């Protein structure tokens, strides 16, 4: 039985040769599961070998929910000028 392909977001810190430094790296892959997404990423993306640690893998729904939380947080977080330092 063939499993349906889903979109997965992969992100993490990676060595970026053109920057000669580490930076945030993210991409998407189509796979049947989170485990399969890592396999697809490792086989098809040249950046996989430059990842500093195991990357974060999120389903499209998890990624969308995270973005909503971040947007809500950024609208409710106090302005830096209001911090007592």
N, C-alpha and C positions, 0 to 999 in steps of 0.2 A: 504494500500500500504506500503510495506517495504522500508525503507530508507536505502541507502548504508552506510556501516560503513566506517569511515575514521580514520586515525591516528591523534591524537592530542598530543602535547607536553605540559606537565604541569610542572611548576617550581615555586619555591618560597623559602622563609626562613622557616625552620622547626626546632623544637627541636629534636636533635638526641640523644636519651637516652644513647647510648654507648659512645658518646663524652662528654655527660653532658654539652652540649652547642648548640647554634643555628648554623646552617650551610645551605648552598645552597642545595636544594633537587630538583631533577627532575626525571620525569618518563614519560611514554607514556601510552595512553589508546586508545582503539578503541570505537568510539561513532558516533552518527548521527549528532551532532551539538556541538558547544562550551558549551552550557548549559547542554546538555546530558553528555559531557565529565566530567564536574564537578560532576554530579550525579554518574557516573560510578566510578570516582576517590573516592568519599566519601563512596561508598558502597563496593568497592573492595580493597582499599589500606589502610592498617593499619596506614600509615603515615599521612593520611588525618587529623586525630585528633591532630597531632603535628604541623600543619602548623601555623605559627605566624599570617599571614594575609591571605586574599583570594589569592589563587595562580594565576599566569599568565597562560592563556590557549592560545595556538597558533596552527593554522593548520600546516600541514607539509610544505606547501608553505611559510607561514609566518616565520616559524622557519628557513627554508633554506635561505630565503632572509636576515634574521637577521644575520645569520652566515657569509654570503658573505660580508655584511656591516662591521661586526666586523673584518673580515680578511683584508678587504681593509683599514680600519682605522688603524689597527696594522702595516700595511706596510707603511703608509704615516705619521703616528704620529712621532713627533720628539723624538729622544732618550732622556731619562731622564738626561743624562750627558750634554745635550745642554740647559737645563732649567736654566734660571738666577734666582737663589734663593737668 
